[in-house]
Amino acid sequence: MPLLQFWNDHQVSRRRRTRITGETIMPKNEGEAPKKLKKQSVPSRVREAIEPTLISLGYVLWDVELVREGGELDLVVTIDKPGGVGIADCEAVTRAIDPIIDDLDPIRDAYCLEVSSAGLEKVLRTPQQIASCFGEKVDVRFYAAPDSGPFAGVKHSQATLTGLDGENVVLEKDSQSFSVPLASVSRLSTVLPDGAFET
């Protein structure tokens, strides 16, 4: 669960509630990942509609997902900006994108709009997300343990993200560079920086 979360009591439409989430340190618990729906056109439509507004406000639209968690349908908009994202940012973005999504009306069923921060440990799914994190230390998880190379026999390791080469991600480990097929990676995320909890 996010460290900071509250519900906005304002009913933004007859079919939607709004959840504002601030993930300032840690990402969502991946213990039981919400099931992703197959309606990929909805996140794409929402991204296209709201991204210009977020850019104008100084935010990066990190991700848009449509997920069903339990009996609830969530439209999750994840944002980022230099210096990090807090609750006030999530509130500001929610106010900005509410009317845009209302006009778009992308989902027939009742759903909850959730705006959250990408956090310090960012899940990297797209080439753009991966490219934005070159040089950072990453946590890499494989569907199956590789048979050879520096990750042989392990399904979970850490390395430095150094590049993209077609359908492969380039990782550096033990001062050596290796090209790993993205299709073999189940999860790629940045690692919490050293000293993140120091004051």
C-alpha positions as CSV (number, residue, x, y, z in Angstrom):
1,M,0.0,0.0,0.0
2,P,1.1,3.6,-0.6
3,L,2.5,5.5,2.5
4,L,0.1,8.4,2.0
5,Q,-3.5,8.0,0.8
6,F,-6.8,9.7,1.3
7,W,-10.2,9.8,-0.4
8,N,-11.6,13.0,-1.9
9,D,-15.2,13.3,-0.6
10,H,-16.2,15.4,-3.6
11,Q,-18.3,13.4,-6.1
12,V,-16.7,14.4,-9.4
13,S,-19.4,12.7,-11.5
14,R,-22.3,10.4,-11.1
15,R,-20.2,7.4,-12.1
16,R,-16.8,8.2,-10.6
17,R,-15.1,8.8,-7.3
18,T,-11.6,10.2,-7.0
19,R,-8.8,8.7,-5.1
20,I,-5.7,10.9,-4.6
21,T,-2.5,8.9,-3.7
22,G,0.9,10.2,-2.8
23,E,3.7,7.7,-3.1
24,T,6.6,9.8,-2.0
25,I,8.9,7.0,-1.0
26,M,7.7,3.5,-1.9
27,P,5.7,2.1,-4.8
28,K,2.6,-0.2,-4.4
29,N,3.1,-3.5,-2.6
30,E,3.5,-6.1,-5.4
31,G,2.3,-8.9,-3.1
32,E,-0.9,-9.4,-5.0
33,A,-0.8,-7.3,-8.2
34,P,-4.1,-6.0,-9.5
35,K,-5.4,-7.7,-12.6
36,K,-4.8,-5.6,-15.6
37,L,-7.7,-5.3,-18.0
38,K,-7.3,-5.9,-21.7
39,K,-8.9,-2.6,-22.7
40,Q,-5.6,-1.0,-23.8
41,S,-7.4,1.6,-25.9
42,V,-8.8,3.3,-22.7
43,P,-5.3,4.1,-21.2
44,S,-4.2,5.2,-24.7
45,R,-7.1,7.5,-25.1
46,V,-6.8,9.0,-21.6
47,R,-3.0,9.5,-22.1
48,E,-3.6,11.3,-25.4
49,A,-6.2,13.5,-23.8
50,I,-4.5,14.6,-20.6
51,E,-0.7,14.5,-21.5
52,P,-0.6,18.0,-23.0
53,T,-2.2,19.5,-19.9
54,L,0.2,17.7,-17.6
55,I,3.2,18.8,-19.6
56,S,2.0,22.4,-19.5
57,L,1.8,22.1,-15.7
58,G,5.4,20.8,-15.5
59,Y,4.6,17.1,-14.9
60,V,5.6,13.9,-16.7
61,L,2.8,11.5,-17.4
62,W,4.5,8.3,-16.3
63,D,1.8,5.8,-16.8
64,V,-2.0,5.3,-17.3
65,E,-3.5,1.9,-16.3
66,L,-7.0,0.5,-16.1
67,V,-7.0,-2.2,-13.4
68,R,-9.6,-4.1,-11.4
69,E,-8.7,-4.7,-7.8
70,G,-11.2,-6.7,-5.9
71,G,-14.6,-5.5,-7.2
72,E,-13.5,-2.0,-8.0
73,L,-12.4,-0.7,-11.4
74,D,-9.6,1.9,-11.1
75,L,-8.2,4.3,-13.7
76,V,-4.7,4.9,-12.4
77,V,-2.8,8.0,-13.6
78,T,0.8,8.0,-12.4
79,I,2.8,11.2,-12.6
80,D,6.4,12.4,-12.0
81,K,8.4,15.6,-11.8
82,P,11.9,16.7,-10.9
83,G,12.2,16.8,-7.1
84,G,9.4,14.3,-6.6
85,V,5.6,14.4,-6.3
86,G,3.6,15.0,-3.1
87,I,-0.1,15.0,-2.1
88,A,-0.5,18.7,-3.3
89,D,0.7,17.7,-6.7
90,C,-1.7,14.8,-6.9
91,E,-4.6,17.1,-5.9
92,A,-3.6,19.7,-8.5
93,V,-3.4,17.1,-11.3
94,T,-6.7,15.6,-10.3
95,R,-8.4,19.0,-10.5
96,A,-6.8,19.6,-13.9
97,I,-7.6,16.3,-15.5
98,D,-11.1,15.7,-14.0
99,P,-13.0,17.8,-16.6
100,I,-10.9,16.4,-19.5
101,I,-11.7,12.8,-18.5
102,D,-15.3,13.7,-17.9
103,D,-15.6,15.1,-21.5
104,L,-13.8,12.0,-22.9
105,D,-16.0,9.6,-21.0
106,P,-13.8,6.6,-21.8
107,I,-15.3,4.0,-19.5
108,R,-19.0,2.9,-19.4
109,D,-18.8,1.2,-16.0
110,A,-18.4,3.0,-12.6
111,Y,-14.8,3.5,-11.8
112,C,-12.4,5.3,-9.5
113,L,-9.8,7.8,-10.7
114,E,-6.5,7.5,-8.8
115,V,-3.7,9.9,-9.2
116,S,-0.4,8.8,-7.7
117,S,3.4,9.5,-7.8
118,A,5.8,7.2,-9.7
119,G,7.8,7.2,-6.4
120,L,11.5,6.8,-6.0
121,E,11.3,3.2,-7.2
122,K,9.8,3.5,-10.6
123,V,8.5,0.5,-12.6
124,L,9.9,0.7,-16.2
125,R,7.6,-0.6,-18.9
126,T,8.0,1.5,-22.0
127,P,11.2,2.4,-24.0
128,Q,10.7,6.0,-23.0
129,Q,10.6,5.1,-19.3
130,I,13.7,3.0,-19.7
131,A,15.6,5.7,-21.6
132,S,14.8,8.2,-18.9
133,C,16.6,6.1,-16.3
134,F,19.9,5.4,-18.1
135,G,22.7,5.3,-15.5
136,E,20.5,4.3,-12.6
137,K,20.7,1.1,-10.6
138,V,17.8,-1.2,-11.4
139,D,16.1,-4.2,-9.9
140,V,15.5,-6.9,-12.6
141,R,13.3,-9.9,-12.3
142,F,13.1,-12.7,-14.9
143,Y,10.3,-15.0,-15.9
144,A,12.8,-17.8,-15.8
145,A,16.3,-17.9,-14.6
146,P,18.8,-17.4,-17.5
147,D,21.0,-20.4,-18.4
148,S,24.1,-18.3,-19.0
149,G,25.7,-14.9,-18.4
150,P,25.9,-12.9,-15.2
151,F,22.3,-13.7,-14.2
152,A,22.6,-17.4,-14.8
153,G,20.5,-19.4,-12.3
154,V,18.8,-16.5,-10.7
155,K,15.4,-14.9,-11.3
156,H,16.1,-11.7,-9.4
157,S,19.2,-9.4,-9.5
158,Q,20.4,-5.8,-9.6
159,A,22.5,-4.0,-12.2
160,T,23.1,-0.6,-13.7
161,L,20.8,0.3,-16.6
162,T,23.0,1.6,-19.4
163,G,21.0,1.5,-22.7
164,L,18.5,0.0,-25.1
165,D,19.4,-2.1,-28.1
166,G,16.3,-2.9,-30.2
167,E,14.3,-5.4,-28.1
168,N,17.0,-5.7,-25.6
169,V,17.9,-3.8,-22.4
170,V,21.6,-3.2,-21.8
171,L,22.7,-3.8,-18.2
172,E,26.1,-3.5,-16.5
173,K,27.1,-5.8,-13.8
174,D,30.5,-6.5,-12.3
175,S,32.0,-3.9,-14.7
176,Q,30.7,-5.9,-17.7
177,S,27.9,-4.9,-20.1
178,F,25.3,-7.4,-21.1
179,S,22.3,-7.3,-23.5
180,V,19.2,-8.9,-22.1
181,P,15.9,-9.5,-24.1
182,L,13.1,-7.4,-22.7
183,A,10.8,-10.4,-23.4
184,S,12.6,-12.3,-20.7
185,V,12.2,-9.6,-18.0
186,S,9.0,-9.8,-15.9
187,R,9.7,-6.6,-14.0
188,L,12.3,-3.8,-14.3
189,S,12.4,-1.0,-11.7
190,T,14.7,1.6,-10.3
191,V,16.2,1.0,-6.9
192,L,15.7,3.3,-3.9
193,P,18.7,5.6,-3.8
194,D,21.2,5.2,-1.0
195,G,20.5,7.6,1.8
196,A,16.9,8.2,0.7
197,F,15.7,7.9,4.3
198,E,18.5,10.1,5.7
199,T,17.6,13.5,7.1
